[in-house]
């Protein structure tokens, strides 16, 4: 599908064409889910985040003004859903503790635990760091594109990438130094 | 780790394919939302029936997540009542979808009511819905999709719903279920849904919506879990205890205690002193300091009588006229070929606080060292908690060393999300690969965050004890400083038939996990209790040095139900009594009324006995105790070969007492400790005794400064 086709689809969906919206969803669900998964590190949560993003897409689509690339706009939307989701999770941490389902914990793959840990580490480096790392490293966006998604300048993205590299290297050096 | 490895890791991520069910649910929910936003548009109905979706007023511009989740509690509880078991199983994130599916049924009074009844068997209890499973039910169990009305019920629903779509507002007012829905949009507080009878009210409280997942909350679960703010309340890192007092033999001739093979206290003391701080008294458990060192007490030669006691009597260096009685035990050392199979589960704390070189990285190295002590056929599993929770490595044979190391070293500290169920999962894994004839043990490595999923101390204790009775033991490796909960580590290890070790350096890890690995892993005797009955005609007073936290009642000795410490392969355990021989000026005043009892006639033949030692123990696979007995002879002296060991252990005991309070050591001070230790360093193959000397010197320098 070329850009024109995509823009046409968006216009039709904005005009209330449910079929066009459904097609738009079908085209982008994988992207949405993929980013959601990378953001949270496990599939069940990614399912939830992706679903919220889809719902939000319906509500927000009228606000898409064709001033940015649809993909960037979509990334922005998914990330903001993910953050909302995380906030709601924090609120419910207490309840999570009351649950007891080691089976589901066990079914998580090894990778997702490492990813979860890496993500929380990146998150601890400062605001926007994790999102920046995900967009640039995991999704392959250019610094300019990532800046557009996150609403910051290209140089801010470059600075963040540099800072993360430095800090992560230092952490690993510290960890390795104990050897 | 390589530079920029995290970048490569992110680049190489392999997101799993989206679950088709989830995709479908998301699509339906989004289309419903779309239909709500463009209600007037007569659009084609690709996969769903938009008309039905329009009945719902979701908040604009995304979800008010937390609010929605809470508000949905009421709604969901009600909705669940109408679901078939199969549907209940399916409920997961689409709270909305389910609510939407159900609302029209409630809306239409007559025909729909029947539909609703059909959907739910008449006898359906208003009870707590079962916990929601993540798994997708088998196709046969799945309820028909909304958009594929394959049975009469949902077709009826559809037909009924469609004509009603225009009068949305009226519908909302009239229908109880959608009243609840309206409230979701954060308007006025939800009135109790009229359809919910009292019983349903009860269930409301029990349904929890967490995020978008519904979980039933098992209040009656045998092990409810309470939240603890880690570090929020810190009742002190060390449990308080008083030093054992001097006791008059005439009053209390019997002394009973459990063995203690832990050594954590010494490592803690060492660390504090090395950091320029004298340790608080409660951190000093003298017996753990003594037992940190290896002594050449003769070992037993058979597995069936796993140890024999060594007794030495010497002069007390710190109080003239008094004697020290050493009771030394060395556990039978299992030859390598006799080592039982090991099923080990490492339970690692990966919370953010572990992010320090002396914490997670040291734990990783320590555990890597441990692999050297295991047989290729032994298995290791890894579970993490706190920073993330879950299984990192399924039980894996040690022969797959690389896989274990890779899993171990990939862990990073970080995150504060409490990972529940960490400890349960660890035990679950241990039970899954349970070795009936072998060793099944959880090794918990933490810096003090014991938020393993059960945070009520008593429950955690009894959980660990129950698992112990099932044959899965627990040991604790403590790391780092700051919030290290020594008291918790002790408590857990004691209840789990394990050791608590504090690891501050790689050298310490090597000592605990390599040199003493067999001891830490292979129990040769359990519930080992010591009892000494002193002879009133030869001993006036006695004092047990250390073991305060291991004291037992006299009657516990013969009670096999009373748990006590365990001795591992090759472990040495040493207990020291200080006694005042009869006839010597005692420090306790003589009793005016009880007076001095004339020595019973029978005792004349035992005039050369200070007392009588009894040891009770159980073989690892037995629940009945055995007894070892031996008199403590006044003229036992010190076997020549053990002279240095007796002297050195005395020096350590003296050091511990001086550090605690010096109450019983009088003028005898650190200088004397050094002199005594210097004279008894012996061969010291690993340099532990030399290190001890350095430590005392350091403490001395600090003492001088004060």
Interface residues (C-beta under 8 A of the other chain):
Chain A: X13 X15 X16 X17 X18 X19 X21 X22 X25 X26 X29 X30 X33 X34 X37 X38 X41 X43 X44 X45 X46 X47 X48 X50 X51 X52 X53 X54 X55 X56 X57 X58 X59 X60 X62 X80 X81 X84 X85 X87 X88 X89 X91 X92 X93 X94 X95 X96 X97 X98 X99 X100 X101 X102 X104 X105 X106 X107 X108 X109 X110 X111 X112 X113 X114 X115 X116 X117 X118 X120 X121 X122 X123 X124 X133 X134 X137 X138 X140 X164 X165 X168 X169 X171 X172 X174 X175 X176 X177 X178 X179
Chain B: X1 X3 X4 X5 X6 X7 X9 X10 X11 X13 X14 X15 X16 X18 X19 X22 X23 X25 X26 X27 X29 X30 X31 X32 X33 X34 X35 X36 X37 X38 X40 X41 X43 X44 X45 X46 X47 X50 X58 X60 X61 X62 X63 X65 X66 X69 X92 X93 X94 X96 X131 X134 X208 X209 X210 X211 X212 X213 X215 X217 X218 X221 X223 X224 X225 X226 X227 X350 X352 X355 X357 X358 X360 X361 X362 X365 X384 X387 X388 X389 X390 X391 X392 X393 X407 X410 X411 X412 X413 X414 X415 X416 X417 X418 X419 X420 X421 X424 X425 X428 X429 X453 X455 X506
